[in-house]
Amino acid sequence: MSVQDDLWFDPSKCFIAGKWVAPAGGETLSLENPSDGSEIARIARGGRTDVDAAAHAAMNGEWGRKTALERGRILTRIGQLVLERVDELARLEAADVGKPLKQARADAVALARYMEFYGGAADKIHGETIPYLDGYTVYTLREPHGVTGHIVPWNYPMQIIGRSVGGALTMGNAAVLKPAEEACLTALAFAAIAQEAGLPEGALNVVPGLGEEAGAALSSHPDINHISFTGSVGVGVLIQKAAAENIVPVTLELGGKSPQIVFEDADLDAALPFLVNAGVQNAGQTCSASSRILVQRGIYDKLTAMMAERYRALKVGPAMADLDVGPLISARQKEIVEGFVSHADPAHILAQASVVDSAPEGGHYFPPTLYGGIDPDDPLAQNEIFGPVQAIIPFDTEAEALKIANGTAYGLVASIWTRDGARQMRLAKAIKSGQVFINNYGAGGGVELPFGGVGKSGHGRAKGFEALYGFSVLKTVAAHHG
């Protein structure tokens, strides 16, 4: 499938200082459709020279001099234009990432919502006055870092651009965005929409390219004042090391091995769709995917049977068929997932979904697979697989469930299913996780809710007002007036 002729921007170019320019090296990269393996576009292979130009354009732009009210109006306008192009953006994302069309459309709507939220928040970030010594007035200001760098992954480009770039722009920062080379069409589309909305030249710059080239140049660039990265732990370590050379703060949203804990008093019918969907959405390629299901032994047989039935009903196929699950992003990602499950005991497989017969042979399809009776220390229960694989782990007591939930290196999201209010409060406080949901999972993905992890899931927060605080520098002013 080719989308090249349907684009309203040139994907073979970078977007720098408000203009579409060819990469300095003159090279492009092939962009693959995960559903059938075909080339859908050629994208720019940006590098250090392009990042230099983008950072310079960002430094000299007018965005930071605009009032908060003016910034908010432009961001809100971007959100309106995104809503007008939801269907176009959804088709681009579905073709690019491989996710079902309905999921891609939800991502486009979420991008618009980020712009609406941040547009409304722009003039509502206040400093404070601090009572101090007699003869002093002390107050604080929140000011932009300056130029922020954003390295965005391929699994949720629109959503992560919204919460990362959107938050940075809100606070008056200029942004240099390096989208993933596997999926960057909607990042470029966002730049075109932002320009149409009146975003000044230099406020947003987009440099596609390889991580080891454009991404490395951005994370080590001396003119970048803050870096936001979402992706793997290994790459996050490299980015943080590179940024440390320039003493630059970094927000890292990394991996997860998120548990859902189901107690015997839980409403299983209400829990069931959350238990399954949180593991297979976007083919499991989600940092906050729920890949561990902890089930109290008294309901273990009943719940595993319910989940297995739901798994067997799932249909896997090309993105545009708009089924339950699409392909994995690449042949490499499929190899990684297959490598994990090849070491698992097939006797523990409770159920698998089915790939439809009409799925193209060139697509990277992997059937969602449900494992039961998994030991908490098993690799399936410890490692982030980043594919549609869930491990069900039995437990007996609340204390045992807590130990298992906290028994990985990650701490991004967790969920508790119980009607016991005291238990809800105890576990919500005791679980080591950036987000805890009670009798739900994800809370509808609210843009207002601070999101981030602990441990190897990263640090710093995206979304909500907390993200805006992170995209600003606090200045204290102490005036002595006698």
C-alpha positions as CSV (number, residue, x, y, z in Angstrom):
1,M,0.0,0.0,0.0
2,S,1.4,3.4,-0.9
3,V,0.2,6.6,0.7
4,Q,2.8,8.9,-0.9
5,D,0.3,10.5,-3.3
6,D,-2.2,11.2,-0.6
7,L,0.1,13.3,1.6
8,W,-0.2,17.0,2.0
9,F,3.5,17.3,3.0
10,D,6.7,15.8,1.7
11,P,7.9,13.0,4.0
12,S,11.3,12.9,2.2
13,K,12.1,16.3,3.8
14,C,12.8,17.7,7.3
15,F,10.7,20.5,8.7
16,I,13.1,23.2,9.9
17,A,12.4,26.9,10.6
18,G,9.0,26.7,9.1
19,K,10.2,25.2,5.8
20,W,10.4,21.7,4.2
21,V,14.0,21.1,3.4
22,A,15.9,18.2,2.1
23,P,18.3,16.5,4.5
24,A,21.8,17.7,4.3
25,G,23.1,14.3,3.3
26,G,20.5,14.0,0.6
27,E,19.5,10.4,1.6
28,T,16.1,8.9,2.4
29,L,14.9,5.8,4.2
30,S,12.2,3.3,3.2
31,L,9.1,3.4,5.4
32,E,7.4,0.0,5.5
33,N,3.7,-1.0,5.9
34,P,3.7,-3.6,8.7
35,S,0.5,-5.1,7.4
36,D,2.0,-6.3,4.1
37,G,5.7,-5.4,4.0
38,S,5.3,-2.9,1.2
39,E,7.0,0.5,1.0
40,I,4.5,3.3,1.8
41,A,6.9,6.3,1.6
42,R,10.4,7.5,1.6
43,I,11.4,9.6,4.6
44,A,14.3,11.9,5.2
45,R,17.5,10.5,6.6
46,G,18.4,13.5,8.8
47,G,21.7,13.7,10.7
48,R,23.8,16.0,12.8
49,T,23.8,18.9,10.3
50,D,20.0,18.9,10.2
51,V,19.8,18.7,14.0
52,D,22.2,21.7,14.2
53,A,20.0,23.7,11.9
54,A,16.8,22.7,13.8
55,A,18.4,23.7,17.2
56,H,19.5,27.0,15.8
57,A,16.1,27.7,14.3
58,A,14.5,26.9,17.7
59,M,16.9,29.2,19.6
60,N,16.1,32.2,17.4
61,G,12.4,31.8,17.2
62,E,9.7,34.1,18.5
63,W,7.5,31.5,20.3
64,G,9.0,32.0,23.7
65,R,8.3,35.7,23.5
66,K,4.6,35.2,23.0
67,T,2.2,35.6,25.9
68,A,0.7,32.5,27.5
69,L,-2.7,33.5,26.2
70,E,-1.3,33.7,22.6
71,R,0.4,30.4,23.0
72,G,-2.8,28.8,24.3
73,R,-4.9,30.1,21.4
74,I,-2.5,28.6,18.8
75,L,-2.3,25.3,20.6
76,T,-6.1,25.2,20.8
77,R,-6.3,25.9,17.0
78,I,-3.9,23.0,16.4
79,G,-6.3,20.8,18.2
80,Q,-9.2,22.0,16.1
81,L,-7.3,21.3,12.9
82,V,-6.4,17.8,14.1
83,L,-10.0,17.1,14.7
84,E,-10.8,18.2,11.2
85,R,-8.3,15.7,9.8
86,V,-8.9,12.8,12.2
87,D,-9.8,10.4,9.5
88,E,-6.7,11.3,7.4
89,L,-4.4,11.0,10.4
90,A,-5.9,7.7,11.4
91,R,-5.3,6.2,8.0
92,L,-1.7,7.4,8.1
93,E,-1.1,6.0,11.6
94,A,-2.8,2.7,10.7
95,A,-0.7,2.2,7.6
96,D,2.5,3.4,9.3
97,V,2.2,1.5,12.7
98,G,-0.1,-1.4,11.7
99,K,-2.7,-0.7,14.4
100,P,-6.4,-1.3,13.6
101,L,-8.1,1.8,12.1
102,K,-10.3,2.3,15.1
103,Q,-7.3,2.5,17.5
104,A,-5.5,4.8,15.2
105,R,-8.5,7.1,15.1
106,A,-8.6,7.1,18.9
107,D,-5.0,8.2,18.9
108,A,-5.8,11.1,16.6
109,V,-8.6,12.2,18.8
110,A,-6.3,12.0,21.8
111,L,-3.7,14.2,20.0
112,A,-6.5,16.8,19.6
113,R,-7.4,16.5,23.2
114,Y,-3.8,17.1,24.3
115,M,-3.7,20.3,22.3
116,E,-7.1,21.4,23.8
117,F,-6.0,20.6,27.3
118,Y,-2.6,22.3,27.0
119,G,-4.1,25.2,25.1
120,G,-6.4,25.9,28.0
121,A,-3.6,25.4,30.6
122,A,-1.1,27.7,29.0
123,D,-2.1,30.8,31.0
124,K,-2.9,28.9,34.2
125,I,0.6,27.9,35.3
126,H,1.3,30.4,38.1
127,G,4.2,31.1,40.4
128,E,3.6,31.8,44.1
129,T,4.6,34.2,46.8
130,I,6.6,32.9,49.7
131,P,6.3,34.5,53.2
132,Y,9.8,35.5,54.3
133,L,11.7,38.0,56.4
134,D,10.4,41.5,57.1
135,G,11.3,43.8,54.3
136,Y,11.3,41.1,51.6
137,T,8.9,40.1,49.0
138,V,9.7,36.7,47.5
139,Y,8.0,35.1,44.6
140,T,8.6,32.4,42.0
141,L,8.3,32.3,38.2
142,R,8.1,29.4,35.9
143,E,10.1,29.9,32.7
144,P,10.8,27.8,29.7
145,H,14.0,25.7,29.4
146,G,14.6,27.1,26.0
147,V,15.0,24.4,23.3
148,T,13.6,21.0,24.1
149,G,14.5,17.7,22.3
150,H,11.9,15.0,21.8
151,I,12.7,11.5,20.7
152,V,9.4,9.7,20.1
153,P,8.8,6.0,19.5
154,W,6.9,4.2,16.8
155,N,4.1,2.6,18.8
156,Y,2.0,5.7,19.6
157,P,3.5,8.6,17.6
158,M,0.4,10.9,17.8
159,Q,-0.3,10.4,21.5
160,I,3.3,10.9,22.6
161,I,3.8,13.9,20.4
162,G,0.7,15.4,22.0
163,R,1.9,14.9,25.6
164,S,5.6,15.6,25.0
165,V,5.8,18.3,22.3
166,G,2.5,19.8,23.3
167,G,3.6,20.2,26.9
168,A,6.9,21.8,25.9
169,L,5.3,24.3,23.6
170,T,2.7,25.2,26.2
171,M,5.5,26.5,28.5
172,G,7.1,28.6,25.7
173,N,9.8,26.2,24.8
174,A,10.8,25.6,21.2
175,A,11.0,21.9,20.1
176,V,13.1,19.7,18.0
177,L,11.4,16.4,17.3
178,K,13.0,13.2,16.1
179,P,10.3,10.7,15.3
180,A,11.0,7.0,15.0
181,E,12.3,5.9,11.6
182,E,9.8,3.0,11.6
183,A,6.7,5.3,11.9
184,C,6.9,9.1,11.4
185,L,4.2,10.1,9.0
186,T,1.9,11.6,11.6
187,A,4.8,13.5,13.2
188,L,5.4,15.3,9.9
189,A,1.7,15.7,9.4
190,F,1.5,17.4,12.9
191,A,4.2,19.8,11.8
192,A,2.2,20.8,8.7
193,I,-1.0,21.2,10.8
194,A,0.8,23.3,13.4
195,Q,2.2,25.6,10.7
196,E,-1.3,26.0,9.3
197,A,-2.6,26.9,12.8
198,G,-0.1,29.8,13.0
199,L,2.8,28.3,15.0
200,P,5.7,30.6,14.4
201,E,8.8,29.5,12.4
202,G,11.3,27.7,14.6
203,A,8.8,26.7,17.3
204,L,8.6,23.2,16.1
205,N,11.2,21.4,14.0
206,V,11.1,17.8,12.8
207,V,14.2,15.8,11.8
208,P,13.4,12.2,10.8
209,G,16.3,9.7,10.6
210,L,18.0,6.9,12.3
211,G,18.3,6.8,16.1
212,E,22.1,6.3,16.0
213,E,22.4,9.3,13.7
214,A,19.7,12.0,14.2
215,G,18.7,10.7,17.7
216,A,22.3,10.6,19.0
217,A,22.9,14.1,17.6
218,L,19.9,15.5,19.3
219,S,20.5,13.8,22.7
220,S,24.1,15.1,22.8
221,H,23.5,18.5,21.3
222,P,24.9,21.4,23.4
223,D,22.0,23.8,22.4
224,I,19.3,21.4,23.7
225,N,18.2,22.4,27.2
226,H,15.8,19.5,28.0
227,I,15.2,16.0,26.5
228,S,12.1,13.9,26.6
229,F,12.4,10.3,25.5
230,T,9.9,7.4,25.4
231,G,11.3,4.0,24.5
232,S,13.4,1.1,25.7
233,V,15.5,1.0,28.8
234,G,18.7,0.4,26.9
235,V,18.3,3.5,24.6
236,G,17.1,5.5,27.6
237,V,20.4,4.8,29.4
238,L,22.4,6.0,26.3
239,I,20.3,9.2,26.0
240,Q,20.7,10.0,29.7
241,K,24.5,9.5,29.5
242,A,24.7,11.8,26.4
243,A,22.6,14.5,28.0
244,A,24.7,14.3,31.2
245,E,27.7,15.6,29.3
246,N,25.8,18.9,28.9
247,I,24.1,18.7,32.3
248,V,20.7,18.6,30.6
249,P,17.6,17.3,32.4
250,V,15.9,14.2,30.9
251,T,12.4,12.9,31.2
252,L,12.4,9.2,30.6
253,E,9.3,7.0,30.0
254,L,10.6,3.5,29.5
255,G,9.4,0.0,29.8
256,G,6.9,-1.8,32.0
257,K,5.8,-5.1,33.3
258,S,2.5,-3.9,34.6
259,P,0.3,-6.2,36.8
260,Q,-3.4,-6.4,37.2
261,I,-4.3,-8.0,40.5
262,V,-7.7,-9.8,40.6
263,F,-9.1,-10.8,44.0
264,E,-11.8,-13.3,44.7
265,D,-14.4,-10.6,45.4
266,A,-13.8,-8.8,42.1
267,D,-16.5,-8.2,39.5
268,L,-15.1,-10.6,36.9
269,D,-17.4,-9.6,34.1
270,A,-16.4,-5.9,34.6
271,A,-12.7,-6.8,34.8
272,L,-12.6,-9.2,31.8
273,P,-12.4,-6.7,28.9
274,F,-9.7,-4.6,30.7
275,L,-7.7,-7.7,31.6
276,V,-7.5,-8.8,27.9
277,N,-7.5,-5.5,26.1
278,A,-4.7,-4.0,28.2
279,G,-2.5,-6.8,27.0
280,V,-3.3,-7.0,23.3
281,Q,-4.0,-3.4,22.3
282,N,-1.6,-2.3,19.6
283,A,-0.4,-5.9,19.4
284,G,1.0,-5.6,23.0
285,Q,3.4,-2.9,21.8
286,T,2.6,-0.6,24.7
287,C,4.9,0.5,27.6
288,S,1.9,0.4,29.9
289,A,0.6,-2.9,28.6
290,S,-0.7,-5.3,31.3
291,S,1.4,-8.4,30.6
292,R,1.0,-9.9,34.1
293,I,-2.4,-11.0,35.4
294,L,-2.2,-11.9,39.1
295,V,-5.3,-14.1,40.1
296,Q,-6.3,-15.2,43.5
297,R,-6.5,-19.0,43.5
298,G,-10.2,-19.3,44.5
299,I,-11.2,-17.8,41.1
300,Y,-8.2,-18.9,39.1
301,D,-10.0,-21.6,37.1
302,K,-13.0,-19.5,36.4
303,L,-11.1,-16.4,35.3
304,T,-8.6,-18.2,33.2
305,A,-11.4,-19.9,31.3
306,M,-13.1,-16.6,30.7
307,M,-9.9,-15.0,29.4
308,A,-9.1,-18.0,27.2
309,E,-12.5,-17.8,25.6
310,R,-12.0,-14.1,24.9
311,Y,-8.6,-14.8,23.4
312,R,-9.9,-17.4,21.1
313,A,-12.4,-14.9,19.7
314,L,-9.8,-12.3,18.9
315,K,-9.1,-11.8,15.2
316,V,-5.7,-10.6,13.9
317,G,-5.2,-9.0,10.5
318,P,-4.2,-5.9,8.5
319,A,-4.7,-2.5,9.9
320,M,-7.3,-1.4,7.3
321,A,-9.4,-4.5,8.0
322,D,-10.0,-2.9,11.4
323,L,-10.0,-6.1,13.4
324,D,-9.1,-6.6,17.1
325,V,-5.3,-6.8,16.6
326,G,-2.9,-5.7,13.8
327,P,0.6,-6.8,13.0
328,L,3.8,-6.1,14.9
329,I,5.8,-3.1,13.7
330,S,8.5,-5.0,11.9
331,A,10.1,-8.4,11.2
332,R,12.7,-7.6,13.8
333,Q,10.0,-7.0,16.5
334,K,8.3,-10.3,15.5
335,E,11.7,-12.1,15.9
336,I,12.1,-10.6,19.4
337,V,8.6,-11.7,20.5
338,E,9.1,-15.2,19.0
339,G,12.4,-15.4,20.8
340,F,10.8,-14.9,24.1
341,V,8.0,-17.4,23.7
342,S,10.3,-20.0,22.1
343,H,11.8,-20.5,25.6
344,A,8.4,-20.8,27.3
345,D,6.8,-24.2,28.0
346,P,4.0,-24.7,25.4
347,A,2.1,-26.7,28.0
348,H,1.3,-23.4,29.8
349,I,-0.5,-22.0,26.7
350,L,-4.2,-21.5,27.6
351,A,-5.3,-20.0,24.4
352,Q,-4.2,-18.2,21.2
353,A,-6.0,-15.8,18.9
354,S,-6.2,-16.5,15.1
355,V,-4.7,-14.7,12.2
356,V,-7.3,-14.3,9.4
357,D,-6.7,-16.2,6.2
358,S,-6.8,-12.9,4.2
359,A,-3.8,-11.5,6.1
360,P,-1.0,-10.7,3.6
361,E,2.0,-13.0,3.8
362,G,4.4,-10.0,4.0
363,G,2.8,-8.7,7.2
364,H,4.4,-9.2,10.7
365,Y,1.5,-11.0,12.4
366,F,1.8,-12.7,15.8
367,P,-1.3,-14.3,17.4
368,P,-2.0,-13.0,20.9
369,T,-1.0,-15.8,23.3
370,L,-2.2,-16.4,26.9
371,Y,-0.1,-18.4,29.3
372,G,-1.3,-19.7,32.6
373,G,0.3,-21.1,35.8
374,I,3.4,-19.0,35.3
375,D,5.9,-18.6,38.1
376,P,6.6,-15.0,39.2
377,D,10.3,-15.5,38.4
378,D,9.7,-16.9,34.9
379,P,11.1,-14.8,32.1
380,L,7.5,-14.4,30.8
381,A,6.7,-12.7,34.1
382,Q,9.9,-10.6,34.4
383,N,10.8,-9.3,30.9
384,E,9.1,-6.7,28.8
385,I,8.2,-8.7,25.7
386,F,6.5,-5.8,23.8
387,G,4.1,-8.2,22.0
388,P,0.6,-9.6,22.6
389,V,1.6,-12.1,25.3
390,Q,0.1,-12.3,28.8
391,A,1.2,-14.4,31.7
392,I,-1.4,-15.4,34.4
393,I,0.2,-15.9,37.9
394,P,-1.8,-17.4,40.7
395,F,-1.6,-16.2,44.3
396,D,-3.2,-16.9,47.7
397,T,-2.9,-13.9,50.0
398,E,-2.8,-10.1,49.7
399,A,0.8,-10.1,50.9
400,E,1.8,-12.6,48.3
401,A,0.1,-10.5,45.6
402,L,1.9,-7.4,46.7
403,K,5.3,-9.2,46.7
404,I,4.7,-10.5,43.1
405,A,3.4,-7.1,41.9
406,N,6.6,-5.4,43.2
407,G,8.8,-8.2,42.1
408,T,10.2,-6.8,38.8
409,A,12.6,-4.0,37.9
410,Y,9.7,-1.9,36.5
411,G,7.0,0.2,38.0
412,L,4.8,2.0,35.4
413,V,1.2,1.0,35.9
414,A,-0.8,-1.4,38.1
415,S,-4.4,-2.3,38.6
416,I,-6.3,-3.7,41.6
417,W,-9.7,-5.5,41.2
418,T,-11.5,-5.8,44.5
419,R,-14.6,-4.5,46.2
420,D,-12.8,-4.3,49.5
421,G,-12.2,-0.5,50.1
422,A,-9.6,-1.0,52.8
423,R,-7.6,-3.4,50.5
424,Q,-7.8,-0.9,47.7
425,M,-6.2,1.8,49.8
426,R,-3.5,-0.5,51.3
427,L,-2.4,-1.8,47.9
428,A,-2.6,1.5,46.1
429,K,-0.1,2.9,48.6
430,A,2.1,-0.2,48.7
431,I,2.5,-0.9,45.0
432,K,5.6,0.6,43.5
433,S,4.2,2.2,40.4
434,G,3.7,5.6,38.8
435,Q,0.0,4.9,38.3
436,V,-2.4,2.7,40.1
437,F,-6.0,2.0,38.9
438,I,-8.7,0.6,41.1
439,N,-11.4,-1.5,39.3
440,N,-10.3,-0.2,36.0
441,Y,-7.2,0.0,33.8
442,G,-6.0,3.2,32.2
443,A,-9.0,5.4,33.2
444,G,-9.7,6.1,29.6
445,G,-6.1,7.4,29.0
446,G,-7.0,10.8,30.4
447,V,-4.6,13.5,29.3
448,E,-5.1,15.2,32.7
449,L,-3.5,12.3,34.7
450,P,0.2,12.5,35.4
451,F,2.0,9.5,33.8
452,G,5.4,8.1,34.4
453,G,7.3,5.4,36.2
454,V,9.7,4.3,38.9
455,G,12.6,2.0,38.7
456,K,13.5,1.0,35.2
457,S,10.2,2.5,34.0
458,G,11.9,5.9,34.1
459,H,11.5,9.2,35.8
460,G,9.7,12.5,35.3
461,R,6.1,12.8,34.4
462,A,4.1,13.3,31.2
463,K,0.5,14.5,30.9
464,G,-1.4,16.9,33.1
465,F,0.0,19.9,34.9
466,E,2.9,17.9,36.2
467,A,4.3,17.6,32.7
468,L,4.1,21.4,32.4
469,Y,6.1,21.8,35.6
470,G,8.7,19.5,34.1
471,F,8.9,21.5,31.0
472,S,9.7,24.7,32.9
473,V,12.4,26.1,35.2
474,L,11.5,27.5,38.6
475,K,13.1,30.9,39.3
476,T,13.0,32.5,42.8
477,V,13.0,36.2,43.0
478,A,13.7,37.9,46.4
479,A,13.2,41.6,46.5
480,H,14.5,43.6,49.5
481,H,12.6,46.8,49.9
482,G,13.1,47.7,53.6
